[in-house]
């Protein structure tokens, strides 16, 4: 959740919100973008390198080449393998755009790509808890996006960045009061306007359509609690990009929230299988996906009182968590161990249950896990 705290500050990114007038460049860029969203990184790399070779002074090839690294990270956002190269690519884009903007401050393409590069650099810095640097990226990027909107107010791609800012600037301070003082430095947001802009961009934007849908999917799930709308968007994205496990994960999460038991069982079972077959999925991302899937499959079997199957999945979730949680235990570890204790209680294995609850007390608190563990130590959860 911490990575969302300053998201509104740097959400002025414009993932594909650029104005490309060259038809050939336009076509091959669109093709490369689709490869990125479908996690076909090798195909995307070939296309963006072709763009760089043909248009060495245009920032698009460099920017989208950096997006390959971003999507390698996004399924396992704590993976720092690609950080250095990703930032170097974004800095290259910013430098190229600065050269153009010195010649013409109203140059739309340069504004788009600089805003996008700053936005992504800021998002990474939020994920790495580099709060001051992230806020500074947002401070620089916001006026660029605002000016781009004034220069081209009818460009639907620009609505992505403006829409994201409006929504998160309105929502995040209420969710996280600690950021309210920071918001005094930025214009006020508008929740409804933000959603409206993102919806328009998701239908009409040329390059930012998919990213607009992605943000709508996230905000309806995370903040609006409108799981049916989020599920619909996730299914649309997953149908178009079947290799992208991130969209499939949101299908499963929304199905869990809606109590669609048979559906989420199928979704997470498929995710485990697919995570083994997607060729270019980074290994750590594969483990992250399998951990989440095993957790929810454990819940599924627990609901059916099939303790053996449930334990199998929770133990797997705990095992995968131990391989992933290098910088501190995750919620998956705490909650899976809590549920293992509950199952032992229901199997009348009281000593084993108490051992599990004591283990939970040594882990960080997630969703009141420690209070529940203390309660269950006193009174068995039968």
N, C-alpha and C positions, 0 to 999 in steps of 0.2 A: 504493500500500500504506500510506503514511503516514496516510491518512485513516481507516484501521482501527485505528490504534494506541490511540486513546482511545475507540473506539466503545463498549467495554463500560462506560465511565464514564457516558456520556450515553444509553445504550440503554434507559434506564428510560422512554422515551417510550411513550405508549399511543395509537398512531395512531387508532384509532376505538374505544378502550376505554371508552366512556362509557355511562352508564345513562340512556337516554331513555325516560321513562314515558309521554309524550304520544304516542298512536298516530299522529296526523297528522304530528307532527314526526318520529317514527320512520320512517314510510314515505317521506317526501320526502327525509330525510337519506340513507337507504339508496340511493335513486335517484341522488342527487347524487354519492355516493361511487363508484358504478359509472361514472358519467360521467367522474370524475377518473381512474380507473384505465384507462379506455379512451381517455384523452387527448382527451376531448370537453369542452374547457375552457369554451367559451361556454355550453353547456348546463348545465354545473355551476355557473357563475357566476350564471345566472338563478335556479337552485334555491336556492343558498345566500343570495343576496340576498333571496329570498322568505322564507327562514327568519329572516334578520336583521330584516326588516320586521315579520313576525308575532310574533317572539319576541326583541325587542331586548335583553332582560336575560338571555337564555340564551346561553352561550358557543359552542354548537355551530356556528351559522352563521359566526361569525367564525373559528373554528378551521379549519373545512373550506375556507373561502375562502382561508386561508393555504396549505392543502395543494395548491391549484391552482398556486400559485407554486413549491411544492416540486417538484411533478412536471414543471414546466417546466424546473427545474434538473437533475433527476436523470439525464437522458440526457447531459448535458454539465455535470458537477458543478463544473467550474472557471468556468463562466459566472457572472459577478457582477452581471448585469443586474438580477436580481430581489431581491438581498440586502436592500436598504434597506426595500423595501415588505414583504417577507416578515417581517423582524424586527419591524417596526412592528405588523403584524397579530398576531404572537405575543405581543408585549408587551401589546396590548389584551386578549387572552384572559387573560393572567396577572393583569392588573389587575382584570378582572371577577371572576375566581375568588377573588382575595384578599378582595374585598368580601364574597363569600358565605361564605368560610371564617372570617372574623372573626365573623360571626353564628353559624356552626355549623361547628366544626372537623371534624365527621364528615360533612359534606355531600359525598356520593359524586361527584356530577356535577362539582363544582368541583375535587375532587382529581384526577379523571380528566383534565379538560381542562388543568389547570395542569401536571400531570405530562407530558402530551403536548406542550404548548407549550414547556416547559423542555427536553424531550428534543430536539425539532426545532431549537430555537435552539442547543443544544449540538452537534448534528450539523453544523450549518452552521459553527459556530466551529471544530470539528475540521478540516473541509475547508478553512477559511481559515487553519489553523495558529495559531489563537488558543487555545493549549493551556490557559492558566490560566483563561480565561473559560469554556472548555468544561468543565473539571474542576469549576469552581464551580457551573455549571448542574447537573451530575451530583450534586454534594454536596447541593444544595437539593432536587432531584427525587426522589432515592432514598427518603428517609423518607416522602414523600408517597405513593409507590407502595406501600411496605410497609404504611403505615397503611390505604390503600384495600383492600389484600388482607385485612387483619384485619377490616375493616368488612364486606367482602363476599367471603368466601373461595370461594364457589361460582359467582362470576361469571366465566365463561370468557373474557370480553374482557380481564379483568385479567391473565390468564395470559400475554398477549403481552409486557407489560413485564417481569413477573417472570421469564418464560422467557428472554427476551433477556439480561437481566442475569445469570442463572445461567450461561448458556452462555458468554458473552463474558468474564465474570469468571474463569471456569475456564480458558478457552482462550488468551486474549490474552497473559497473562503469560508463558506458555511460548513463544509465538510471538515475543514482543517483550520480552525480559528488562528492557529499560530502564524499563518501566512497573511492575515489581514493587514498588518502594518506594511508589508511589502506591496500590497495592492494599492496603497496610497500613491505609489510611483507610476501607476498604470491607469489607463482609462477604464471606466466601469464596463462590465460585460452585460449581456442580455441573453438569458437562457433560451427563450423562445426564438429569438432572432438567430441565435447560433444554430439551433436545430434546423430552422427553416433554410438557412444558407447551405448547410451540409446536405440537406435533402435535395436542393436544387443542383448542387455540384454533383451529387451521386447520380443524378439523371442526365445532366446536360454537359458536364465538364468533359473535355476532350482527353486530358491526361490524368486528372485528379479524381476521376470517377471511382476507381476502386479504393483509393485511400479514403475518400469521403465515406464510402460504404463501411469501410473498416472502422472508422471513428464512430459512425452512427451505431454500429454493432456493439462497440465497446461501451459507449455512454448509455445506451438503453439497458445494457446488462448491469453495468457497475453503479450508475447513479439513478437512472429513471426506474429501475426495477421492472421495466417493461420487457419481460422475457420472451413474449410471443413476437414482438417486433424484432428484437435482437436475434431470435432464432430464425426468423424469416430471412433476414439479411445474411446471416451466417450460412444458411442453406444455399442462397443465391451465389455467394462467393465460392463456396465449396463446390458447387456444381460447375462453375466456370474454371476453377483451379483445383482439381481433385487431388493434386500432390501436396497442397498447402495444408499441413496438419494444424496450423493455427486456427483456421476457419473451422475445421472439424472439432477442435477442442471447444470452441464456443458453441457449436451445436450441442455437444455433450453437456456443457455447463448449463445451458439454458434448459435442456431436457431434464436435468437434475432439479433445477429450480422449479420447473413446472410439474414435477412429480411424474414424468413420463418414463416409468421404470423400464418397460421393455425396450423403448426407443434408446434410452441412454446406455442400456446394457449392450445393445447392438453397436452403437456408436463407439463406445470405448473398446469393445472387443475388436472392431475393425481398426481402431487407432493402433492397437498393439501390433496387429498384423501388418498394417501399412507402414508403421515406423521401421519395420525390418526390410521393407521393399523399396522405399524411396531412396534412390541411389545417392543423391547428393545431400542428404540430410546429415549435418554434423553429428558426431557420435554423442556429444553431450546433450544435444537437442533430442536425440533418440531416447536417451535415458530419462530426460525430463518428461517427455510425452508418456513413456511407459510408467513412470511413477504416478502421474496423475490418473492414468487409466486404471492402474491397479487399485488405487485408493477408492475410486468410485465403483469399481467392480466389487471391491470388498463390502462397500455399503449395500450394494444390490443383494449380494448373497446373505448379508446380515439381516436385511429386511425379511428375507424368506426363511430365516432361522437355519440356514445351511451353514453351520459353524465352520466345518472343515474347509469349504470353498472360500468362505469369508476370511478365515485365518491365513489361507494360502496367499491371498491377494494383499492383505495388510502386512504380512511378513515380507512380501516382495517389495511393497512400497517402502517399508522401513529399511530394507537392504539397499534399495536404490537411493534413498535419502542419505544414507551414510556415505555413499560414494559421491554425492553431489554437495552436501552441506559442509563445505570446507571452511566457510566464514561464519558458521553458526547454524544451529539446528533450525529446520524449517517447520512450518505449520503442518506439513504432511507427516513429518516424523512424530511430532507431539500428538497429533490427532489419531494417527494410525496406532500408536502405542496405547493411547487411551481406549480405543475401541477393542484392541486385543485384550485389554484388561476386562472390559465389559463382557466379552465373549467367554473368557475364562470364568467369570462370575456365573454366567448363565449355564456353564457346563459344570458348575459346582466345584471348580478348581480354585478354591479361595486363596491358597498360598501363592499360586501363579498370578492370580488377579492382583493381589496386593503388590507383588514385585513389579508388575507393569505400572501400577499407579505411582509407585515410588520413583520409577524411571521417568514418568511424566513430570513429576515435581522437580526433577533436575534439568528439565528442558525449558526453553522460553515459553511464555504463556501465549496460547493462541485460542481464540474463541472460548475463553474462560476454562481452558483445559486444566489449569492447576487447581482451581476451586472445585471442579468436578472430581478430579483425582482425590483431593482431600476428603470430599464428601463420600466417595465410593470406598475409601479406606475405612471410614467409620461405618457405613451402611452398604452392604453389597448391592450392586445394580442387577436385580433379578428380573 
